[in-house]
């Protein structure tokens, strides 16, 4: 959208004086001012109704029009409420030297009350200017968007294709950025200007620039940036951005607002990327279930910066080993974390787990991987947005070495015996099975009562035997099994 702000206009045209008649082209052409008389013009800017500001501003500007210019006035929405046909030619096109008082009086008499059929008003202005035969310019002054189910962009294309030298300038009086985008195509598609006016000074400058038919050339575009969007995520609104040191992965995507293929960006908490200019839905999703989105507009020459609030907190979990000398490594600890509200789960192999997660209730279960399915315990956590929930699980793990012997005291070789370990007293309950080891093998067990079913594989065809064992907490012990 080609927008010239008041500041930019003063920079490129500091005096705002109209060109003298001699400096202008011999035939300045014909122009029609299309004036917004809809009910929204009673809205105020800085305590003054917009219709009052517009009347006063137009009265000052029309007295400075080039005498050779032919100009007229059309208004809409000033006669009836809810009528999309309420469009009226108040001052037919005529020499500016005789039109000033008519234009001022007509605008002074407007009583805003109706809808905003701006698209059809521009079409009518083009016809009255005989745009298919002569050079024609329409200057639309509006404080609102189309409200009569018409497509301003399509009409602009139509008029541009049929006209000899047709241009529409649009002055958005008090429009926000999104509203401006919806009407700017009337100007863009006909080679005109879209000018944003947020006060009396802006409006006067915009009218002078467009009605004089000698618009200031647009400034040279700033060079394109190699990276034009910078995005970060935070736990909550106003908190410090998350960085790589927080140990999370963030998956970024950008989807064009008008529809199109999703663009995948760098996977990290903070990104600086290059996107084609336009509007996007920017989304961030963490590897632990947090997410946030924002609508952004990216330009070619300015860095767009955005921070997304995840509405999340942190969990800080630690597995405490009662016996640190058993030789367990970081990957021997396995955390299983479940969001009790959503049912979403994630897991990680680490003794100390830090993660950014959505706020809510969680259960974290610790498994020592060498204990197979047995767990030293679990903890409940309440994660609050912007805060850290800490917990630890103490593992009273023991290292147990099982050795198999004959009755004469000789030890069976490692591959000559197989020992199956069960929780409790039964060696036939498959649900209680823990692990199988060969004679002389070691395994990690939690303290408690177990049963061992030993089988001899040395060719002696001895019957399997069962033996109960007791594992002490946080110890390193050897248990012997003897065949009769």
ROGU-368159 format. One line per field, with one value per residue (C-alpha): x, y, z; residue in three letters. Coordinates in nm, 4 decimals. Example, Ala and Ser with C-alpha at 12.3 -4.5 7.8 and 13.67 -1.06 7.14 Angstrom:
// residues 2
xx (1.2300	1.3670)
yy (-0.4500	-0.1060)
zz (0.7800	0.7140)
residu (ALA	SER)
//
This chain:
// residues 484
xx (0.0000	0.1521	0.1019	0.2521	0.2363	0.2251	0.5913	0.7042	0.5042	0.6671	1.0099	0.9557	0.7506	0.8366	0.6273	0.3163	0.2636	0.0768	0.2600	0.1937	-0.0311	0.2710	0.4554	0.1674	0.0990	-0.1109	-0.4077	-0.4445	-0.7453	-1.0674	-1.1140	-1.4069	-1.3935	-1.5952	-1.6793	-1.7828	-2.1142	-2.1819	-2.2856	-1.9385	-1.8178	-1.9656	-1.6843	-1.4261	-1.0516	-0.8885	-1.2331	-1.3590	-1.6106	-1.4460	-1.7112	-1.6245	-1.2511	-1.3165	-1.5411	-1.2876	-0.9983	-1.1717	-1.2707	-0.9035	-0.7773	-1.0261	-0.9289	-0.5829	-0.6901	-0.5261	-0.7691	-0.7421	-0.8503	-1.2052	-1.3423	-1.6707	-1.8116	-2.0024	-2.1135	-2.2641	-2.4509	-2.5776	-2.9492	-3.0851	-2.9925	-2.9298	-2.9578	-2.6739	-2.8053	-2.7604	-2.5042	-2.5516	-2.3634	-2.3585	-2.1351	-2.1050	-1.7600	-1.6597	-1.3654	-1.2055	-1.2112	-1.5915	-1.6341	-1.4733	-1.7773	-2.0047	-1.7741	-1.7465	-2.1213	-2.2101	-1.9797	-2.0947	-2.4543	-2.3823	-2.5548	-2.3827	-2.6240	-2.6051	-2.3968	-2.0670	-2.1222	-1.7780	-1.7196	-2.0297	-1.9597	-1.6162	-1.7718	-2.0262	-1.7538	-1.5569	-1.8615	-1.9322	-1.5691	-1.6130	-1.3094	-1.3250	-1.2643	-1.0484	-0.7905	-0.9809	-0.8914	-1.1117	-1.0172	-1.1994	-1.2113	-1.3446	-1.3394	-1.4712	-1.4633	-1.7184	-2.0482	-2.2638	-2.1284	-1.9180	-1.5595	-1.3481	-1.0464	-1.2443	-1.3997	-1.0553	-0.9314	-1.2371	-1.1984	-0.8252	-0.8818	-1.1557	-1.0198	-0.8018	-0.5881	-0.7807	-0.6491	-0.8065	-0.6429	-0.7747	-0.7475	-0.8150	-0.9344	-0.8884	-0.8695	-0.6626	-0.4058	-0.6410	-0.9186	-0.6653	-0.5620	-0.9238	-0.9619	-0.6038	-0.6460	-0.8702	-0.5563	-0.2973	-0.4842	-0.5247	-0.1766	-0.2905	-0.1871	-0.3291	-0.2708	-0.3385	-0.4774	-0.5074	-0.5619	-0.6449	-0.2874	-0.2659	-0.6011	-0.5033	-0.1735	-0.3420	-0.6086	-0.3505	-0.1348	-0.4130	-0.6447	-0.3531	-0.2946	0.0802	0.1564	0.4998	0.7022	0.7284	1.0659	1.3124	1.2387	1.4716	1.7017	1.5689	1.6746	1.8479	1.6459	1.3152	1.1473	1.2720	1.0578	1.0927	0.8797	0.8256	0.6621	0.4108	0.3358	0.6175	0.8633	1.2125	1.2402	1.3369	1.6824	1.8769	1.9973	1.6409	1.6746	1.3600	1.2988	1.0523	0.9035	0.8169	0.5857	0.4528	0.1364	0.0378	-0.2765	-0.4482	-0.3863	-0.0890	0.1698	0.2959	0.6573	0.8780	1.1367	1.4400	1.3857	1.5059	1.3540	1.4495	1.4694	1.5724	1.4465	1.3661	1.0041	0.8531	0.6682	0.3072	0.0757	0.1310	-0.0021	0.3132	0.2976	0.5371	0.5057	0.7429	0.8464	0.6559	0.3122	0.3120	0.2029	0.1188	0.0245	0.0306	-0.0711	0.2194	0.2871	0.6360	0.7853	1.0827	1.2843	1.1886	1.2617	0.9394	0.9882	0.7328	0.7244	0.4767	0.3533	0.3260	0.1213	0.3568	0.5679	0.8664	0.9181	1.2477	1.2849	1.5789	1.6425	1.8303	2.0399	2.0792	2.3920	2.6009	2.8605	2.6511	2.7793	2.4527	2.4858	2.2582	2.0736	1.9859	1.7183	1.3932	1.1207	0.7630	0.5599	0.1832	-0.0447	-0.3361	-0.5745	-0.5037	-0.3522	-0.0499	0.2753	0.6456	0.9540	1.3256	1.6386	1.8145	1.8761	1.7856	1.4894	1.4021	1.1194	0.8828	0.5258	0.1719	0.0339	-0.1703	-0.1507	0.1218	0.2433	0.6109	0.7194	1.0823	1.2075	1.5619	1.6078	1.8044	1.5100	1.2988	0.9351	0.9856	0.9786	1.1250	0.8218	0.6354	0.5438	0.2483	0.3219	0.1096	0.2633	0.1702	0.2287	0.5615	0.6768	0.8923	0.7599	1.0404	1.0372	1.2693	1.2360	1.4720	1.5805	1.6917	1.8318	2.0597	2.3046	2.2530	2.4874	2.3386	2.5693	2.4702	2.6496	2.6410	2.5899	2.9638	3.0361	3.1567	3.0160	2.8329	2.9859	2.8062	2.6264	2.5475	2.2705	1.9761	1.8060	1.4620	1.3726	1.0122	0.8634	0.7028	0.6858	0.5552	0.7777	0.4838	0.3176	0.4284	0.3021	0.5591	0.8527	1.1409	1.4391	1.6502	2.0259	2.2894	2.4821	2.7275	2.5320	2.4413	2.1221	1.9655	1.6677	1.4592	1.4556	1.2020	1.1159	1.1860	1.1887	1.4509	1.3777	1.7100	1.7634	2.0810	2.1942	2.5018	2.3433	2.2680	1.8914	1.8355	1.4949	1.4598	1.4662	1.3085	1.4565	1.3326	1.5703	1.5626	1.7167	1.8325	1.7948	2.0787	2.3226	2.5527	2.5061	2.5757	2.3152	2.4055	2.1638	2.2590	2.1237	2.0598)
yy (0.0000	0.3285	0.5544	0.9002	1.0125	1.3762	1.3670	1.2092	1.4640	1.7590	1.6090	1.5767	1.8968	2.1353	2.4382	2.2659	2.5533	2.4835	2.5314	2.8577	2.8416	2.9000	2.6049	2.3672	2.1829	2.3607	2.1318	2.0433	1.8304	1.7789	1.6644	1.5529	1.5558	1.2678	1.3655	1.1320	1.2394	0.9133	0.9023	0.8122	1.1628	1.2753	1.0821	1.2998	1.3491	1.5428	1.6445	1.7885	1.6108	1.4968	1.6691	2.0043	1.9539	1.8509	2.1538	2.4001	2.2361	2.2237	2.5907	2.6847	2.4670	2.5416	2.9066	2.8050	2.5859	2.6469	2.8695	2.6536	2.3415	2.2190	2.0744	1.9456	1.7835	1.4622	1.3548	1.0337	0.9249	1.2746	1.2525	0.9221	0.6512	0.2972	0.3930	0.2727	0.4869	0.8078	0.9666	1.3244	1.5632	1.8837	2.0928	1.9961	2.0187	2.3731	2.6166	2.6437	3.0230	3.0141	2.7047	2.7911	2.9412	2.6627	2.3916	2.5549	2.6134	2.2612	2.0939	2.3332	2.2203	1.8463	1.6609	1.3190	1.0360	0.7403	0.4557	0.4550	0.3647	0.4973	0.2544	0.3559	0.7217	0.6941	0.5233	0.8051	1.0683	0.9005	0.9066	1.2748	1.3517	1.1681	0.9617	0.7606	1.0763	1.3119	1.3150	1.2688	1.2625	1.1602	1.2637	1.0474	1.1749	0.8989	0.8164	0.4629	0.1559	0.0396	-0.0620	-0.1355	-0.4739	-0.3386	-0.4252	-0.1072	-0.2944	-0.4448	-0.1093	0.0540	-0.2057	-0.1481	0.2314	0.2105	-0.0216	0.1963	0.5430	0.7594	0.8946	0.8131	0.8424	0.8085	0.9531	0.8342	1.0342	0.8092	1.0481	0.8786	0.5250	0.2607	0.0518	-0.2359	-0.0027	0.1845	-0.1365	-0.2006	0.1277	0.1929	-0.0242	0.2457	0.4565	0.1857	0.0246	0.3580	0.5007	0.7374	0.8010	0.6746	0.9442	0.8883	1.1945	1.1787	1.5479	1.8832	1.9437	1.6036	1.6568	1.9999	1.8669	1.5719	1.7891	2.0373	1.7628	1.5778	1.8546	2.0549	1.7603	1.7945	1.5205	1.5132	1.2232	0.9343	0.9124	0.6582	0.3244	0.2243	-0.0662	-0.4134	-0.5711	-0.9074	-0.9929	-0.8122	-0.9926	-1.0652	-1.2792	-1.3998	-1.5888	-1.5235	-1.7198	-1.4406	-1.0889	-0.8573	-1.1260	-1.1611	-1.3468	-1.7138	-1.7971	-2.1072	-2.1489	-2.2347	-2.5686	-2.5683	-2.5976	-2.3599	-2.4446	-2.1262	-2.1004	-1.8072	-1.8420	-1.5689	-1.3883	-1.4275	-1.8007	-1.9895	-2.2453	-2.2452	-2.1291	-2.3085	-2.0930	-2.1571	-2.3882	-2.1904	-1.9611	-1.6375	-1.5941	-1.3306	-1.4157	-1.2783	-1.2916	-1.1461	-0.8227	-0.8819	-0.9888	-1.3198	-1.5344	-1.6049	-1.9123	-2.0505	-2.4010	-2.5534	-2.9167	-2.9429	-2.8270	-2.4476	-2.2302	-1.8728	-1.6837	-1.3231	-1.1400	-0.9378	-0.7200	-0.7400	-0.4716	-0.4781	-0.2053	-0.2081	-0.4661	-0.6011	-0.7086	-0.9198	-1.1077	-1.3901	-1.4767	-1.8523	-1.8336	-2.0981	-2.1843	-2.4063	-2.7429	-2.8269	-3.1980	-3.3850	-3.7527	-3.7946	-4.1108	-4.2398	-4.4256	-4.2253	-4.5022	-4.7427	-4.6175	-4.4808	-4.2198	-3.9321	-4.1439	-4.4055	-4.1653	-4.1419	-3.8874	-3.9323	-3.6104	-3.5887	-3.2845	-3.4039	-3.1546	-3.2122	-3.5604	-3.4496	-3.6283	-3.5910	-3.7699	-3.7133	-3.9129	-3.7004	-3.6870	-3.3171	-3.2078	-2.8443	-2.7672	-2.4851	-2.6134	-2.4697	-2.3799	-2.6574	-2.9790	-3.2341	-3.5721	-3.6553	-4.0179	-4.1221	-4.4498	-4.5768	-4.7330	-5.0283	-5.1021	-5.1746	-5.0936	-5.0199	-4.6594	-4.5063	-4.2778	-3.9828	-3.6282	-3.3960	-3.0424	-2.7283	-2.5106	-2.1410	-1.8992	-1.7238	-1.9384	-2.2490	-2.5652	-2.7698	-3.1299	-3.4254	-3.8017	-3.9983	-4.3275	-4.5870	-4.7978	-5.0917	-5.2795	-5.6554	-5.9219	-6.2744	-6.5778	-6.9421	-7.2367	-7.6116	-7.8009	-7.8717	-7.4987	-7.4643	-7.1661	-7.2142	-7.0282	-6.7174	-6.8851	-7.2010	-7.0457	-6.8149	-6.6262	-6.4617	-6.2009	-6.1316	-5.8824	-6.0464	-6.4163	-6.5639	-6.6800	-6.7628	-6.4217	-6.2727	-5.9330	-5.9339	-6.0235	-5.7741	-5.8977	-6.1962	-6.2112	-6.4764	-6.6131	-6.3589	-6.0738	-5.7505	-5.5477	-5.2505	-5.3043	-5.1005	-5.2165	-5.4867	-5.8550	-6.0473	-6.4056	-6.5626	-6.8555	-7.0149	-7.2533	-7.4518	-7.4537	-7.6694	-7.9869	-8.1390	-8.1200	-8.0077	-7.8784	-7.4991	-7.3754	-7.0699	-6.8574	-6.5490	-6.2545	-5.9232	-5.6113	-5.3467	-4.9722	-4.7914	-5.0797	-5.2922	-5.6595	-6.0049	-6.2807	-6.6481	-6.9084	-7.2744	-7.5722	-7.8862)
zz (0.0000	-0.1064	0.1965	0.2507	0.6127	0.7169	0.8234	0.4969	0.3029	0.4812	0.4156	0.0444	-0.0029	0.2812	0.1857	0.0546	-0.1860	-0.5040	-0.8271	-1.0016	-1.3077	-1.5313	-1.3752	-1.4288	-1.7451	-2.0045	-1.9530	-1.5825	-1.6698	-1.4794	-1.1203	-0.9049	-0.5278	-0.3792	-0.0214	0.2615	0.4139	0.5990	0.9637	1.0841	0.9955	1.3275	1.4953	1.6633	1.6240	1.9077	2.0352	1.7048	1.4754	1.1540	0.9416	1.1034	1.0432	0.6831	0.6141	0.7516	0.5718	0.2332	0.2682	0.3092	0.0259	-0.2551	-0.2598	-0.3775	-0.6697	-1.0086	-1.2050	-1.5177	-1.3300	-1.3775	-1.0565	-0.9133	-0.5992	-0.5309	-0.1818	-0.0478	0.2639	0.3527	0.2674	0.3984	0.6446	0.5162	0.1458	-0.0763	-0.3634	-0.1637	-0.3986	-0.5223	-0.7494	-0.5461	-0.7763	-1.1447	-1.2984	-1.3860	-1.3793	-1.0359	-1.0637	-1.0289	-0.8137	-0.4794	-0.3099	-0.4390	-0.3061	0.0361	0.0662	-0.0436	0.2084	0.4837	0.4254	0.4577	0.7415	0.7711	0.8402	0.5975	0.4593	0.2656	-0.1040	-0.1950	-0.4822	-0.6777	-0.5975	-0.7607	-1.0639	-1.0986	-1.0661	-1.3446	-1.5742	-1.5078	-1.5872	-1.9201	-1.8255	-2.1471	-2.3507	-2.1412	-1.8662	-1.5372	-1.1697	-0.8763	-0.5216	-0.2651	0.0937	0.3221	0.6913	0.6423	0.4223	0.1650	0.3361	0.0290	-0.0840	-0.3702	-0.4610	-0.4817	-0.6211	-0.9074	-0.9964	-0.9939	-1.2442	-1.4616	-1.4675	-1.5318	-1.8281	-1.9846	-1.9102	-2.1347	-1.8502	-1.5339	-1.1785	-0.8343	-0.5254	-0.1868	0.1360	0.4344	0.7072	1.0439	0.8993	1.0742	0.8862	0.8037	0.6837	0.4733	0.2995	0.1977	0.0074	-0.1031	-0.4132	-0.5648	-0.5836	-0.6420	-0.9314	-1.1144	-1.0559	-0.7799	-0.4203	-0.0946	0.1696	0.5389	0.7236	1.1020	1.1777	1.0179	0.9012	0.7333	0.5602	0.4285	0.2963	0.1274	-0.0392	-0.1629	-0.3032	-0.4865	-0.6014	-0.7456	-0.9799	-0.9294	-0.6731	-0.5222	-0.6595	-0.4200	-0.2460	-0.3690	-0.2034	0.0757	-0.0062	0.0655	0.3935	0.3927	0.7066	0.7573	1.0486	1.3999	1.6294	1.9872	2.2392	2.6109	2.8892	2.9460	2.8261	2.9274	3.0401	2.8966	2.5644	2.5819	2.4456	2.3435	2.7029	2.8114	2.6344	2.4188	2.0475	1.8828	1.5455	1.3518	1.0516	0.8481	0.6414	0.3915	0.5086	0.1740	0.1701	0.0401	0.1337	0.4902	0.5206	0.7721	0.9444	1.1663	1.4654	1.7658	2.0324	1.8539	1.4775	1.2267	0.8791	0.5358	0.4120	0.0992	0.1860	0.2861	0.5664	0.7469	1.0297	1.2322	1.4564	1.7164	1.8640	2.1185	2.1379	2.4687	2.3519	2.4015	2.1102	2.0111	1.6943	1.5749	1.2580	1.1191	0.8174	0.6689	0.4455	0.2158	0.3862	0.7563	1.0249	1.1730	1.5351	1.7209	2.0512	2.1066	2.4558	2.5095	2.8296	2.9698	3.2722	3.3406	3.5066	3.6746	3.7600	3.9085	3.9768	4.3034	4.3280	4.6840	4.5742	4.3281	4.2841	4.0780	3.7431	3.5973	3.3207	3.2196	2.9650	3.2285	3.3557	3.1658	3.2441	3.1249	3.1631	3.1073	3.0978	3.3114	3.1476	2.7788	2.7949	2.5920	2.6812	2.6227	2.7480	2.7804	2.8674	3.1288	3.5006	3.5205	3.3069	3.2409	3.0003	2.8997	2.9068	2.8944	3.2363	3.4009	3.6049	3.5276	3.6440	3.5970	3.6265	3.6561	3.5139	3.5519	3.2107	3.3463	3.5753	3.2709	3.3566	3.7260	3.8453	4.1618	4.1733	4.0239	4.1279	4.0695	3.9473	3.9167	3.6452	3.6617	3.3722	3.4099	3.7040	3.7558	3.9233	4.0819	4.2056	4.2572	4.2775	4.4993	4.3476	4.6055	4.3243	4.3983	4.1805	4.2104	4.0731	4.0397	4.0389	3.9827	4.1620	4.1633	4.4881	4.5078	4.5097	4.1538	3.9673	3.6397	3.3532	3.2345	2.9453	3.1376	3.3461	3.2864	3.5668	3.5347	3.7961	3.9084	4.1486	4.4535	4.5297	4.2043	3.9197	3.6929	3.6772	3.3471	3.4600	3.7422	3.5160	3.5428	3.3460	3.2440	3.3085	3.2568	3.5494	3.6818	3.5303	3.7077	3.6949	3.8725	4.1020	4.3401	4.7032	4.7860	4.7538	4.4342	4.3106	4.0860	3.8572	3.7601	3.4707	3.4050	3.0427	3.0866	2.9418	3.2848	3.2315	3.5865	3.6817	3.7204	4.0764	4.2412	4.5157	4.7000	4.7359	4.9212	4.7683	5.0128	4.9335	4.7560	4.7910	4.5817	4.6590	4.5188	4.5434	4.4910	4.3557	4.4141	4.2218	4.4383)
residu (UNK	UNK	UNK	UNK	UNK	UNK	UNK	UNK	UNK	UNK	UNK	UNK	UNK	UNK	UNK	UNK	UNK	UNK	UNK	UNK	UNK	UNK	UNK	UNK	UNK	UNK	UNK	UNK	UNK	UNK	UNK	UNK	UNK	UNK	UNK	UNK	UNK	UNK	UNK	UNK	UNK	UNK	UNK	UNK	UNK	UNK	UNK	UNK	UNK	UNK	UNK	UNK	UNK	UNK	UNK	UNK	UNK	UNK	UNK	UNK	UNK	UNK	UNK	UNK	UNK	UNK	UNK	UNK	UNK	UNK	UNK	UNK	UNK	UNK	UNK	UNK	UNK	UNK	UNK	UNK	UNK	UNK	UNK	UNK	UNK	UNK	UNK	UNK	UNK	UNK	UNK	UNK	UNK	UNK	UNK	UNK	UNK	UNK	UNK	UNK	UNK	UNK	UNK	UNK	UNK	UNK	UNK	UNK	UNK	UNK	UNK	UNK	UNK	UNK	UNK	UNK	UNK	UNK	UNK	UNK	UNK	UNK	UNK	UNK	UNK	UNK	UNK	UNK	UNK	UNK	UNK	UNK	UNK	UNK	UNK	UNK	UNK	UNK	UNK	UNK	UNK	UNK	UNK	UNK	UNK	UNK	UNK	UNK	UNK	UNK	UNK	UNK	UNK	UNK	UNK	UNK	UNK	UNK	UNK	UNK	UNK	UNK	UNK	UNK	UNK	UNK	UNK	UNK	UNK	UNK	UNK	UNK	UNK	UNK	UNK	UNK	UNK	UNK	UNK	UNK	UNK	UNK	UNK	UNK	UNK	UNK	UNK	UNK	UNK	UNK	UNK	UNK	UNK	UNK	UNK	UNK	UNK	UNK	UNK	UNK	UNK	UNK	UNK	UNK	UNK	UNK	UNK	UNK	UNK	UNK	UNK	UNK	UNK	UNK	UNK	UNK	UNK	UNK	UNK	UNK	UNK	UNK	UNK	UNK	UNK	UNK	UNK	UNK	UNK	UNK	UNK	UNK	UNK	UNK	UNK	UNK	UNK	UNK	UNK	UNK	UNK	UNK	UNK	UNK	UNK	UNK	UNK	UNK	UNK	UNK	UNK	UNK	UNK	UNK	UNK	UNK	UNK	UNK	UNK	UNK	UNK	UNK	UNK	UNK	UNK	UNK	UNK	UNK	UNK	UNK	UNK	UNK	UNK	UNK	UNK	UNK	UNK	UNK	UNK	UNK	UNK	UNK	UNK	UNK	UNK	UNK	UNK	UNK	UNK	UNK	UNK	UNK	UNK	UNK	UNK	UNK	UNK	UNK	UNK	UNK	UNK	UNK	UNK	UNK	UNK	UNK	UNK	UNK	UNK	UNK	UNK	UNK	UNK	UNK	UNK	UNK	UNK	UNK	UNK	UNK	UNK	UNK	UNK	UNK	UNK	UNK	UNK	UNK	UNK	UNK	UNK	UNK	UNK	UNK	UNK	UNK	UNK	UNK	UNK	UNK	UNK	UNK	UNK	UNK	UNK	UNK	UNK	UNK	UNK	UNK	UNK	UNK	UNK	UNK	UNK	UNK	UNK	UNK	UNK	UNK	UNK	UNK	UNK	UNK	UNK	UNK	UNK	UNK	UNK	UNK	UNK	UNK	UNK	UNK	UNK	UNK	UNK	UNK	UNK	UNK	UNK	UNK	UNK	UNK	UNK	UNK	UNK	UNK	UNK	UNK	UNK	UNK	UNK	UNK	UNK	UNK	UNK	UNK	UNK	UNK	UNK	UNK	UNK	UNK	UNK	UNK	UNK	UNK	UNK	UNK	UNK	UNK	UNK	UNK	UNK	UNK	UNK	UNK	UNK	UNK	UNK	UNK	UNK	UNK	UNK	UNK	UNK	UNK	UNK	UNK	UNK	UNK	UNK	UNK	UNK	UNK	UNK	UNK	UNK	UNK	UNK	UNK	UNK	UNK	UNK	UNK	UNK	UNK	UNK	UNK	UNK	UNK	UNK	UNK	UNK	UNK	UNK	UNK	UNK	UNK	UNK	UNK	UNK	UNK	UNK	UNK	UNK	UNK	UNK	UNK	UNK	UNK	UNK	UNK	UNK	UNK	UNK	UNK	UNK	UNK	UNK	UNK	UNK	UNK)
//
